[in-house]
Each structure stands twice: as structure tokens, then as C-alpha cells.
Amino acid sequence: MEKYYISSRSLTESQRMQRALERAGIRSAVVKLPAGLSEGGCGYALSLTRRIEDAVETLKRANIKLNRIYVTSGEGVFREVMY
């Protein structure tokens, strides 16, 4: 199963994104960004396993600027995706 990570600049921004998705009925979790993916060494992200397209549209409608989005299939290999 693929897992998506929508990176953010802070814990507060991740929580704001999570609330917006929650209101739209999309489940997500705030997590620390996996090592090697954050530019400043410490970062946060939202983790989702499905409905990534809906999540991106919901966040855009809520005027939340998206940073990077990564996907992994569980083997520890991440790739950046564009939406």
C-alpha cells in the first residue's frame, strides 16, 4: 500500500492542514518527516494512505500552500510527486 507525505514547515501548519482535511472527511496523521526528506533536518508532514487527490484539492481550496509531496510503497524509498 502506498503512503503519502505532505510536508509542512511546522507542526502548527501540519495541524492546520489536518483540520482542513478532517472537515472534508479525509483521515490523516501528523508525523515527523522521515529522515533525509526535510531540508532543515526537522520537519513535519501529514501522512495519508489514500485520497491524495482529494486531499490536495481540499488544501488548495482552504488556501493552504503545499510544500512537497512524497510517496513510498513501504520499502523505505521515497519519491517526490506533483499534484
Phi and psi in radians as a Rosetta constraint file:
Dihedral C 1 N 2 CA 2 C 2 CIRCULARHARMONIC -1.380 0.35
Dihedral N 2 CA 2 C 2 N 3 CIRCULARHARMONIC 2.529 0.35
Dihedral C 2 N 3 CA 3 C 3 CIRCULARHARMONIC -2.166 0.35
Dihedral N 3 CA 3 C 3 N 4 CIRCULARHARMONIC 2.357 0.35
Dihedral C 3 N 4 CA 4 C 4 CIRCULARHARMONIC -1.898 0.35
Dihedral N 4 CA 4 C 4 N 5 CIRCULARHARMONIC 2.541 0.35
Dihedral C 4 N 5 CA 5 C 5 CIRCULARHARMONIC -2.211 0.35
Dihedral N 5 CA 5 C 5 N 6 CIRCULARHARMONIC 2.136 0.35
Dihedral C 5 N 6 CA 6 C 6 CIRCULARHARMONIC -1.804 0.35
Dihedral N 6 CA 6 C 6 N 7 CIRCULARHARMONIC 1.915 0.35
Dihedral C 6 N 7 CA 7 C 7 CIRCULARHARMONIC -1.312 0.35
Dihedral N 7 CA 7 C 7 N 8 CIRCULARHARMONIC 2.721 0.35
Dihedral C 7 N 8 CA 8 C 8 CIRCULARHARMONIC -2.454 0.35
Dihedral N 8 CA 8 C 8 N 9 CIRCULARHARMONIC 2.959 0.35
Dihedral C 8 N 9 CA 9 C 9 CIRCULARHARMONIC -1.528 0.35
Dihedral N 9 CA 9 C 9 N 10 CIRCULARHARMONIC -0.284 0.35
Dihedral C 9 N 10 CA 10 C 10 CIRCULARHARMONIC -2.748 0.35
Dihedral N 10 CA 10 C 10 N 11 CIRCULARHARMONIC 2.898 0.35
Dihedral C 10 N 11 CA 11 C 11 CIRCULARHARMONIC -1.086 0.35
Dihedral N 11 CA 11 C 11 N 12 CIRCULARHARMONIC -0.726 0.35
Dihedral C 11 N 12 CA 12 C 12 CIRCULARHARMONIC -1.060 0.35
Dihedral N 12 CA 12 C 12 N 13 CIRCULARHARMONIC -0.740 0.35
Dihedral C 12 N 13 CA 13 C 13 CIRCULARHARMONIC -1.138 0.35
Dihedral N 13 CA 13 C 13 N 14 CIRCULARHARMONIC -0.682 0.35
Dihedral C 13 N 14 CA 14 C 14 CIRCULARHARMONIC -1.095 0.35
Dihedral N 14 CA 14 C 14 N 15 CIRCULARHARMONIC -0.737 0.35
Dihedral C 14 N 15 CA 15 C 15 CIRCULARHARMONIC -1.138 0.35
Dihedral N 15 CA 15 C 15 N 16 CIRCULARHARMONIC -0.671 0.35
Dihedral C 15 N 16 CA 16 C 16 CIRCULARHARMONIC -1.099 0.35
Dihedral N 16 CA 16 C 16 N 17 CIRCULARHARMONIC -0.756 0.35
Dihedral C 16 N 17 CA 17 C 17 CIRCULARHARMONIC -1.105 0.35
Dihedral N 17 CA 17 C 17 N 18 CIRCULARHARMONIC -0.744 0.35
Dihedral C 17 N 18 CA 18 C 18 CIRCULARHARMONIC -1.078 0.35
Dihedral N 18 CA 18 C 18 N 19 CIRCULARHARMONIC -0.721 0.35
Dihedral C 18 N 19 CA 19 C 19 CIRCULARHARMONIC -1.101 0.35
Dihedral N 19 CA 19 C 19 N 20 CIRCULARHARMONIC -0.722 0.35
Dihedral C 19 N 20 CA 20 C 20 CIRCULARHARMONIC -1.083 0.35
Dihedral N 20 CA 20 C 20 N 21 CIRCULARHARMONIC -0.738 0.35
Dihedral C 20 N 21 CA 21 C 21 CIRCULARHARMONIC -1.214 0.35
Dihedral N 21 CA 21 C 21 N 22 CIRCULARHARMONIC -0.673 0.35
Dihedral C 21 N 22 CA 22 C 22 CIRCULARHARMONIC -1.008 0.35
Dihedral N 22 CA 22 C 22 N 23 CIRCULARHARMONIC -0.761 0.35
Dihedral C 22 N 23 CA 23 C 23 CIRCULARHARMONIC -1.084 0.35
Dihedral N 23 CA 23 C 23 N 24 CIRCULARHARMONIC -0.472 0.35
Dihedral C 23 N 24 CA 24 C 24 CIRCULARHARMONIC -1.608 0.35
Dihedral N 24 CA 24 C 24 N 25 CIRCULARHARMONIC 0.068 0.35
Dihedral C 24 N 25 CA 25 C 25 CIRCULARHARMONIC 1.383 0.35
Dihedral N 25 CA 25 C 25 N 26 CIRCULARHARMONIC 0.380 0.35
Dihedral C 25 N 26 CA 26 C 26 CIRCULARHARMONIC -1.867 0.35
Dihedral N 26 CA 26 C 26 N 27 CIRCULARHARMONIC 2.133 0.35
Dihedral C 26 N 27 CA 27 C 27 CIRCULARHARMONIC -1.443 0.35
Dihedral N 27 CA 27 C 27 N 28 CIRCULARHARMONIC 2.403 0.35
Dihedral C 27 N 28 CA 28 C 28 CIRCULARHARMONIC -2.664 0.35
Dihedral N 28 CA 28 C 28 N 29 CIRCULARHARMONIC 2.953 0.35
Dihedral C 28 N 29 CA 29 C 29 CIRCULARHARMONIC -2.354 0.35
Dihedral N 29 CA 29 C 29 N 30 CIRCULARHARMONIC 2.461 0.35
Dihedral C 29 N 30 CA 30 C 30 CIRCULARHARMONIC -1.455 0.35
Dihedral N 30 CA 30 C 30 N 31 CIRCULARHARMONIC 2.204 0.35
Dihedral C 30 N 31 CA 31 C 31 CIRCULARHARMONIC -2.379 0.35
Dihedral N 31 CA 31 C 31 N 32 CIRCULARHARMONIC 2.813 0.35
Dihedral C 31 N 32 CA 32 C 32 CIRCULARHARMONIC -1.275 0.35
Dihedral N 32 CA 32 C 32 N 33 CIRCULARHARMONIC 2.427 0.35
Dihedral C 32 N 33 CA 33 C 33 CIRCULARHARMONIC -1.153 0.35
Dihedral N 33 CA 33 C 33 N 34 CIRCULARHARMONIC 2.318 0.35
Dihedral C 33 N 34 CA 34 C 34 CIRCULARHARMONIC -0.968 0.35
Dihedral N 34 CA 34 C 34 N 35 CIRCULARHARMONIC 2.561 0.35
Dihedral C 34 N 35 CA 35 C 35 CIRCULARHARMONIC -0.940 0.35
Dihedral N 35 CA 35 C 35 N 36 CIRCULARHARMONIC 2.448 0.35
Dihedral C 35 N 36 CA 36 C 36 CIRCULARHARMONIC 1.599 0.35
Dihedral N 36 CA 36 C 36 N 37 CIRCULARHARMONIC -0.239 0.35
Dihedral C 36 N 37 CA 37 C 37 CIRCULARHARMONIC -1.710 0.35
Dihedral N 37 CA 37 C 37 N 38 CIRCULARHARMONIC -0.391 0.35
Dihedral C 37 N 38 CA 38 C 38 CIRCULARHARMONIC -1.574 0.35
Dihedral N 38 CA 38 C 38 N 39 CIRCULARHARMONIC 2.453 0.35
Dihedral C 38 N 39 CA 39 C 39 CIRCULARHARMONIC -1.330 0.35
Dihedral N 39 CA 39 C 39 N 40 CIRCULARHARMONIC -0.566 0.35
Dihedral C 39 N 40 CA 40 C 40 CIRCULARHARMONIC -1.714 0.35
Dihedral N 40 CA 40 C 40 N 41 CIRCULARHARMONIC 0.114 0.35
Dihedral C 40 N 41 CA 41 C 41 CIRCULARHARMONIC 1.653 0.35
Dihedral N 41 CA 41 C 41 N 42 CIRCULARHARMONIC -0.596 0.35
Dihedral C 41 N 42 CA 42 C 42 CIRCULARHARMONIC -2.278 0.35
Dihedral N 42 CA 42 C 42 N 43 CIRCULARHARMONIC 2.160 0.35
Dihedral C 42 N 43 CA 43 C 43 CIRCULARHARMONIC -2.621 0.35
Dihedral N 43 CA 43 C 43 N 44 CIRCULARHARMONIC 2.916 0.35
Dihedral C 43 N 44 CA 44 C 44 CIRCULARHARMONIC -2.172 0.35
Dihedral N 44 CA 44 C 44 N 45 CIRCULARHARMONIC 2.812 0.35
Dihedral C 44 N 45 CA 45 C 45 CIRCULARHARMONIC -2.689 0.35
Dihedral N 45 CA 45 C 45 N 46 CIRCULARHARMONIC 2.891 0.35
Dihedral C 45 N 46 CA 46 C 46 CIRCULARHARMONIC -1.725 0.35
Dihedral N 46 CA 46 C 46 N 47 CIRCULARHARMONIC 2.408 0.35
Dihedral C 46 N 47 CA 47 C 47 CIRCULARHARMONIC -1.919 0.35
Dihedral N 47 CA 47 C 47 N 48 CIRCULARHARMONIC 2.266 0.35
Dihedral C 47 N 48 CA 48 C 48 CIRCULARHARMONIC -2.363 0.35
Dihedral N 48 CA 48 C 48 N 49 CIRCULARHARMONIC 2.623 0.35
Dihedral C 48 N 49 CA 49 C 49 CIRCULARHARMONIC -1.920 0.35
Dihedral N 49 CA 49 C 49 N 50 CIRCULARHARMONIC -0.137 0.35
Dihedral C 49 N 50 CA 50 C 50 CIRCULARHARMONIC -2.812 0.35
Dihedral N 50 CA 50 C 50 N 51 CIRCULARHARMONIC 3.016 0.35
Dihedral C 50 N 51 CA 51 C 51 CIRCULARHARMONIC 1.074 0.35
Dihedral N 51 CA 51 C 51 N 52 CIRCULARHARMONIC 0.600 0.35
Dihedral C 51 N 52 CA 52 C 52 CIRCULARHARMONIC -1.105 0.35
Dihedral N 52 CA 52 C 52 N 53 CIRCULARHARMONIC -0.671 0.35
Dihedral C 52 N 53 CA 53 C 53 CIRCULARHARMONIC -1.099 0.35
Dihedral N 53 CA 53 C 53 N 54 CIRCULARHARMONIC -0.757 0.35
Dihedral C 53 N 54 CA 54 C 54 CIRCULARHARMONIC -1.100 0.35
Dihedral N 54 CA 54 C 54 N 55 CIRCULARHARMONIC -0.700 0.35
Dihedral C 54 N 55 CA 55 C 55 CIRCULARHARMONIC -1.101 0.35
Dihedral N 55 CA 55 C 55 N 56 CIRCULARHARMONIC -0.795 0.35
Dihedral C 55 N 56 CA 56 C 56 CIRCULARHARMONIC -1.078 0.35
Dihedral N 56 CA 56 C 56 N 57 CIRCULARHARMONIC -0.797 0.35
Dihedral C 56 N 57 CA 57 C 57 CIRCULARHARMONIC -1.102 0.35
Dihedral N 57 CA 57 C 57 N 58 CIRCULARHARMONIC -0.716 0.35
Dihedral C 57 N 58 CA 58 C 58 CIRCULARHARMONIC -1.082 0.35
Dihedral N 58 CA 58 C 58 N 59 CIRCULARHARMONIC -0.772 0.35
Dihedral C 58 N 59 CA 59 C 59 CIRCULARHARMONIC -1.174 0.35
Dihedral N 59 CA 59 C 59 N 60 CIRCULARHARMONIC -0.671 0.35
Dihedral C 59 N 60 CA 60 C 60 CIRCULARHARMONIC -1.121 0.35
Dihedral N 60 CA 60 C 60 N 61 CIRCULARHARMONIC -0.741 0.35
Dihedral C 60 N 61 CA 61 C 61 CIRCULARHARMONIC -1.113 0.35
Dihedral N 61 CA 61 C 61 N 62 CIRCULARHARMONIC -0.501 0.35
Dihedral C 61 N 62 CA 62 C 62 CIRCULARHARMONIC -1.495 0.35
Dihedral N 62 CA 62 C 62 N 63 CIRCULARHARMONIC 0.146 0.35
Dihedral C 62 N 63 CA 63 C 63 CIRCULARHARMONIC 1.031 0.35
Dihedral N 63 CA 63 C 63 N 64 CIRCULARHARMONIC 0.646 0.35
Dihedral C 63 N 64 CA 64 C 64 CIRCULARHARMONIC -1.780 0.35
Dihedral N 64 CA 64 C 64 N 65 CIRCULARHARMONIC 2.100 0.35
Dihedral C 64 N 65 CA 65 C 65 CIRCULARHARMONIC -1.276 0.35
Dihedral N 65 CA 65 C 65 N 66 CIRCULARHARMONIC 2.236 0.35
Dihedral C 65 N 66 CA 66 C 66 CIRCULARHARMONIC -1.547 0.35
Dihedral N 66 CA 66 C 66 N 67 CIRCULARHARMONIC 2.446 0.35
Dihedral C 66 N 67 CA 67 C 67 CIRCULARHARMONIC -1.601 0.35
Dihedral N 67 CA 67 C 67 N 68 CIRCULARHARMONIC -2.110 0.35
Dihedral C 67 N 68 CA 68 C 68 CIRCULARHARMONIC -1.742 0.35
Dihedral N 68 CA 68 C 68 N 69 CIRCULARHARMONIC 2.635 0.35
Dihedral C 68 N 69 CA 69 C 69 CIRCULARHARMONIC -2.149 0.35
Dihedral N 69 CA 69 C 69 N 70 CIRCULARHARMONIC 2.241 0.35
Dihedral C 69 N 70 CA 70 C 70 CIRCULARHARMONIC -2.072 0.35
Dihedral N 70 CA 70 C 70 N 71 CIRCULARHARMONIC 2.706 0.35
Dihedral C 70 N 71 CA 71 C 71 CIRCULARHARMONIC -2.311 0.35
Dihedral N 71 CA 71 C 71 N 72 CIRCULARHARMONIC 2.524 0.35
Dihedral C 71 N 72 CA 72 C 72 CIRCULARHARMONIC -2.444 0.35
Dihedral N 72 CA 72 C 72 N 73 CIRCULARHARMONIC 2.592 0.35
Dihedral C 72 N 73 CA 73 C 73 CIRCULARHARMONIC -1.777 0.35
Dihedral N 73 CA 73 C 73 N 74 CIRCULARHARMONIC 0.192 0.35
Dihedral C 73 N 74 CA 74 C 74 CIRCULARHARMONIC 1.839 0.35
Dihedral N 74 CA 74 C 74 N 75 CIRCULARHARMONIC -0.123 0.35
Dihedral C 74 N 75 CA 75 C 75 CIRCULARHARMONIC -1.570 0.35
Dihedral N 75 CA 75 C 75 N 76 CIRCULARHARMONIC 0.132 0.35
Dihedral C 75 N 76 CA 76 C 76 CIRCULARHARMONIC 1.497 0.35
Dihedral N 76 CA 76 C 76 N 77 CIRCULARHARMONIC 0.088 0.35
Dihedral C 76 N 77 CA 77 C 77 CIRCULARHARMONIC -1.772 0.35
Dihedral N 77 CA 77 C 77 N 78 CIRCULARHARMONIC 2.167 0.35
Dihedral C 77 N 78 CA 78 C 78 CIRCULARHARMONIC -1.935 0.35
Dihedral N 78 CA 78 C 78 N 79 CIRCULARHARMONIC 2.542 0.35
Dihedral C 78 N 79 CA 79 C 79 CIRCULARHARMONIC -2.377 0.35
Dihedral N 79 CA 79 C 79 N 80 CIRCULARHARMONIC 2.536 0.35
Dihedral C 79 N 80 CA 80 C 80 CIRCULARHARMONIC -1.411 0.35
Dihedral N 80 CA 80 C 80 N 81 CIRCULARHARMONIC 2.432 0.35
Dihedral C 80 N 81 CA 81 C 81 CIRCULARHARMONIC -2.150 0.35
Dihedral N 81 CA 81 C 81 N 82 CIRCULARHARMONIC 2.703 0.35
Dihedral C 81 N 82 CA 82 C 82 CIRCULARHARMONIC -1.972 0.35
Dihedral N 82 CA 82 C 82 N 83 CIRCULARHARMONIC 2.429 0.35
